[in-house]
Amino acid sequence: MFGVIVSSQCKLMSTPILTNGFDDLSDYSLKMKASNIISKMAGNSNFPKPTPALEDISTTLSEFMKENNLIYRIQKRQKLIRLLQSLAGYVSYIADRDQQKLISSGFDIRFEQQAPVEIGKPENLQVAAGRNPGELQLSSSRVVGAIFYNFQYTVDPITPNSLWISHIESANKFILKNLEKGKKYWCRVGAVSMNEKVTFSDAVEGLVQ
């Protein structure tokens, strides 16, 4: 059984979390904070595949600072904040409450009493041959409250010692590449909540063409 839902009856724990008070920052302070986060995350071995991509955040930051039209500037600011909030979710999940890793990201942290939040199980996971050899296309239903998705795969057969390889994505679809032709793989996807709780779908098999 691959789905995991943490009971809401769990006790509160003091947990280091990232602060997301970007809305309260002035334009200048937001610029400085975003620039520092990008600098700290670039090449940070703790976070090998930032999601969203740092390039997207850098581009949005540049557009925000160069925009003179007030309405468009507000829109760029809101987009930048959304990207930073999504990145904070990725950092929190990968760091797994490791305080030093969280600090290395450039985000501010605080300690807070948190109760686990249940998140729904991804349904209707589809696994199909990709357009190119050695590919599998994965997609599932969206899950309310998911900040990103953890796509995993392992070789057939599934055993208690199976090694699941993960790919973190902001979208509910992903293409696995460079797989061995003619081999069967098992795939699953986990929906991840803001406080790092994850619920996995059932595993679905796929044959690589």
Backbone torsions as a table, in degrees:
resi	resn	phi	psi	omega
1	MET	NA	125.0	-170.8
2	PHE	-103.4	-22.8	-179.5
3	GLY	-72.3	138.1	178.8
4	VAL	-132.5	121.2	175.5
5	ILE	-122.5	124.6	-178.7
6	VAL	-83.9	131.7	-177.5
7	SER	-64.7	139.6	178.3
8	SER	-73.9	-2.8	178.4
9	GLN	-84.5	-1.8	-178.7
10	CYS	-63.9	152.1	-179.0
11	LYS	-72.3	153.8	174.1
12	LEU	-67.7	142.4	178.2
13	MET	-130.1	147.3	174.8
14	SER	-80.3	115.0	-171.5
15	THR	-128.3	135.7	173.8
16	PRO	-72.0	126.3	179.9
17	ILE	-131.8	160.5	177.6
18	LEU	-82.0	143.0	175.9
19	THR	-87.4	141.9	-177.8
20	ASN	-124.0	38.0	-177.4
21	GLY	-83.4	42.6	-177.7
22	PHE	-66.5	-30.7	-178.3
23	ASP	-61.5	-27.8	-176.3
24	ASP	-86.3	-6.7	-177.2
25	LEU	-81.9	147.0	171.2
26	SER	-69.2	166.0	179.1
27	ASP	-57.2	-43.1	-178.9
28	TYR	-65.1	-45.2	-179.5
29	SER	-64.9	-37.4	177.7
30	LEU	-64.6	-42.0	177.5
31	LYS	-59.5	-47.8	-178.1
32	MET	-64.8	-41.2	179.7
33	LYS	-65.9	-46.1	179.9
34	ALA	-62.4	-42.2	179.7
35	SER	-62.6	-40.5	179.7
36	ASN	-66.5	-41.0	178.8
37	ILE	-63.4	-45.0	179.2
38	ILE	-60.2	-43.6	180.0
39	SER	-63.2	-43.9	-178.6
40	LYS	-70.4	-32.0	-176.9
41	MET	-81.7	-27.5	-177.1
42	ALA	-64.0	118.9	179.5
43	GLY	73.2	11.4	179.8
44	ASN	-76.0	114.4	-175.7
45	SER	-66.6	-17.0	177.0
46	ASN	-70.6	-23.1	-174.9
47	PHE	-132.8	79.9	-170.9
48	PRO	-68.5	-25.4	-177.7
49	LYS	-137.3	78.0	-178.2
50	PRO	-56.0	136.3	178.6
51	THR	-133.1	115.8	2.1
52	PRO	-65.9	166.0	-178.8
53	ALA	-65.9	142.6	179.0
54	LEU	-61.1	-31.2	178.5
55	GLU	-61.7	-39.4	179.1
56	ASP	-66.8	-39.3	179.4
57	ILE	-68.3	-41.7	179.1
58	SER	-62.0	-42.2	179.3
59	THR	-63.7	-44.8	179.8
60	THR	-65.0	-39.5	177.4
61	LEU	-61.3	-44.4	179.6
62	SER	-63.1	-43.0	179.0
63	GLU	-64.3	-39.5	179.4
64	PHE	-62.3	-44.8	-176.7
65	MET	-73.6	-25.3	-178.5
66	LYS	-90.2	-14.3	-174.7
67	GLU	-75.4	125.5	179.8
68	ASN	-98.6	-25.3	178.1
69	ASN	-71.3	124.3	-172.6
70	LEU	-59.1	-46.1	-177.5
71	ILE	-63.1	-47.2	179.9
72	TYR	-66.5	-33.7	178.9
73	ARG	-64.8	-40.9	177.2
74	ILE	-62.6	-41.5	179.3
75	GLN	-63.6	-41.9	178.3
76	LYS	-65.6	-38.0	178.3
77	ARG	-62.4	-45.1	-179.6
78	GLN	-63.8	-39.0	177.9
79	LYS	-64.5	-42.5	179.2
80	LEU	-61.2	-43.3	179.8
81	ILE	-63.2	-41.8	178.5
82	ARG	-61.0	-42.1	179.5
83	LEU	-64.7	-41.8	178.9
84	LEU	-65.1	-38.0	178.5
85	GLN	-66.4	-39.2	176.9
86	SER	-65.8	-41.0	178.0
87	LEU	-63.1	-37.6	177.6
88	ALA	-61.0	-38.4	177.2
89	GLY	-63.8	-43.1	177.4
90	TYR	-61.1	-47.5	-179.0
91	VAL	-60.2	-44.6	-179.6
92	SER	-60.5	-42.7	-177.6
93	TYR	-67.3	-46.9	-177.4
94	ILE	-68.5	-40.0	-178.3
95	ALA	-69.4	-28.1	177.2
96	ASP	52.2	48.7	175.3
97	ARG	69.8	13.0	175.3
98	ASP	-77.1	111.8	-172.3
99	GLN	-60.4	-42.3	-178.3
100	GLN	-65.9	-38.2	177.1
101	LYS	-66.1	-41.6	178.6
102	LEU	-60.9	-44.9	-179.7
103	ILE	-63.2	-37.3	-177.8
104	SER	-65.1	-15.8	-177.3
105	SER	-77.1	-17.5	-176.3
106	GLY	93.3	-11.5	175.6
107	PHE	-76.4	153.9	171.8
108	ASP	-80.4	148.9	178.3
109	ILE	-126.2	159.1	172.8
110	ARG	-146.7	165.7	177.3
111	PHE	-103.5	134.2	-174.1
112	GLU	-142.9	146.3	173.8
113	GLN	-79.3	117.0	-176.3
114	GLN	-127.7	141.9	170.4
115	ALA	-104.2	142.0	178.0
116	PRO	-57.6	142.1	179.4
117	VAL	-110.5	125.0	179.4
118	GLU	-68.6	145.7	176.0
119	ILE	-134.9	144.3	-174.5
120	GLY	-67.3	162.0	-179.5
121	LYS	-88.2	130.0	175.7
122	PRO	-60.4	133.1	-179.6
123	GLU	-112.5	165.1	172.5
124	ASN	55.8	46.2	175.6
125	LEU	-67.7	123.0	179.6
126	GLN	-108.0	131.6	177.3
127	VAL	-124.9	117.2	-176.2
128	ALA	-135.2	157.3	176.9
129	ALA	-62.7	140.4	179.9
130	GLY	-78.9	176.4	179.1
131	ARG	-69.8	-28.3	-177.5
132	ASN	-112.0	155.4	177.5
133	PRO	-57.9	144.2	177.6
134	GLY	78.9	17.8	-178.4
135	GLU	-120.9	149.2	168.9
136	LEU	-130.0	131.9	178.0
137	GLN	-96.4	126.1	-179.7
138	LEU	-115.5	139.6	174.9
139	SER	-155.6	149.4	179.1
140	SER	-143.8	175.1	175.0
141	SER	-69.9	153.7	175.1
142	ARG	-73.2	151.6	179.1
143	VAL	-119.7	125.4	178.9
144	VAL	-61.7	130.0	178.9
145	GLY	91.4	-5.4	179.2
146	ALA	-79.4	129.5	177.3
147	ILE	-92.9	-22.2	170.1
148	PHE	-165.8	178.7	-173.5
149	TYR	-126.3	141.2	179.7
150	ASN	-107.9	98.9	178.6
151	PHE	-84.5	130.5	-178.5
152	GLN	-130.5	151.0	174.8
153	TYR	-146.4	156.0	176.9
154	THR	-149.2	159.5	-178.9
155	VAL	-77.7	154.1	175.6
156	ASP	-76.1	140.3	2.0
157	PRO	-91.6	163.9	175.6
158	ILE	-78.6	131.4	176.6
159	THR	-133.7	168.5	176.3
160	PRO	-58.9	-21.1	-178.6
161	ASN	-102.8	12.3	-179.6
162	SER	-59.6	137.8	177.3
163	LEU	-94.8	113.6	179.8
164	TRP	-92.8	123.7	179.0
165	ILE	-95.7	130.4	-172.0
166	SER	-105.3	148.0	169.6
167	HIS	-135.0	120.2	-179.0
168	ILE	-91.4	125.9	-178.2
169	GLU	-136.1	148.1	177.3
170	SER	-80.7	-21.8	179.8
171	ALA	-97.2	164.0	-178.5
172	ASN	-93.2	30.0	175.6
173	LYS	-148.9	154.2	-175.4
174	PHE	-162.1	150.8	177.3
175	ILE	-113.4	118.5	173.5
176	LEU	-81.0	134.4	-176.6
177	LYS	-125.7	165.1	176.1
178	ASN	59.6	36.5	175.4
179	LEU	-87.5	161.3	-177.9
180	GLU	-79.0	125.1	-177.7
181	LYS	-63.8	141.2	178.2
182	GLY	79.3	-0.2	-178.5
183	LYS	-100.3	146.6	177.3
184	LYS	-93.0	136.2	176.6
185	TYR	-124.7	153.0	172.6
186	TRP	-108.0	136.2	-175.6
187	CYS	-127.0	150.9	174.2
188	ARG	-151.4	164.7	178.9
189	VAL	-136.3	137.2	177.9
190	GLY	-110.3	133.8	173.3
191	ALA	-88.7	130.3	-174.9
192	VAL	-113.7	129.0	-179.4
193	SER	-90.1	172.2	-178.0
194	MET	-59.8	-32.9	-179.9
195	ASN	-98.9	29.8	166.2
196	GLU	75.8	9.6	176.4
197	LYS	-79.4	141.1	-176.6
198	VAL	-130.7	139.2	174.5
199	THR	-125.2	123.8	-176.8
200	PHE	-93.6	149.8	172.8
201	SER	-74.8	172.4	168.8
202	ASP	-67.6	152.7	178.7
203	ALA	-78.2	140.8	179.8
204	VAL	-126.7	136.6	-178.1
205	GLU	-86.5	155.0	176.5
206	GLY	-147.8	139.2	179.6
207	LEU	-104.3	125.8	-177.0
208	VAL	-81.6	130.7	179.4
209	GLN	-91.7	NA	NA
